Every structure is written in C-alpha cells, then in structure tokens.
Amino acid sequence: MLINPWLGQLGAGRRRRGLLLSQGLVWLSLALLWVGARSWPGLVAASFFLRGGYGAGRTLAGVRAANTVPAASRGLAFGLVETTVAALQRVAPYLAGWLYVWRPDLPILVGLMSVPVTMGLIVVKNNIW
C-alpha cells in the first residue's frame, strides 16, 4: 500500500513506467524470496514489502485498458482485464502445486522467468523505448 501512490503517479497519463516498475518490483520480490527464504528472514520481509507492486500493477493494467479503448467500451475492457486476472489466479495455485512436486523452488523460478516476458510484451507492443 505504501508503494501504490508512487507507482500511480509514474503511471499517470499514457506513460507505462508505473506498470513496468510494478512488474519489476514483483520480480525483485520473487528474487529476494528465492535467495533469502532460507538464509535471512529480513530478505523475506523485504520481499513481502516489494510484492506491494502487484496491487499497483493490477490497477495500472486496468487504467491501461481504459486508455486504449473508446469510452463506450471501457466497461467491457475492465471486465476482460478483471476476468483474465481472476481466471489466472484460480489456475495459478494448481500449477504451482504441480511444479512444487517436481522441485520445491520451481514455482518461484517460473515466476522469475515469466515476469520479464510480460514486461517485454509491454515494451515491444507500446514502443516505449
């Protein structure tokens, strides 16, 4: 919650910095959790703090959807974003469980690999650089 207002300011208007930074914070959170889960509890605490970027990222994704469609279609766009997020949140625990059976650290490693992919999609699709 402490991170959300700052990321929201970065994401104001058509800029995608807030959304990209929120995904970067989620990635950093996963990295700290992967490295620090057994070695230092302080890294785990920092990981949970940085995971706050997820909430801001979800909100900024909705804002992004609203800014890319005509005003008459905004309700549909919000519905699609929220339905997609909710569907993925329902499937993710099952996938993580299957990955955990193979190797206990695999759910975090898959997360570490998938976040940069989504960041890349935002950069390429919107020609940010």
Buried (B, 14 or more C-beta within 10 A) or exposed (E): EEBBEEBBEBBEEEBBBBBBBBBBBBBBBBBBBBBBBEEEEEBBEBBEBBBBBBBBBBBBBBBBBBEEBEEEEBEEBBEEBBEEEEEEEEEEEEEBEEBEEEEEEBBBEBBBEEBEEBBEEBEEEBEEE
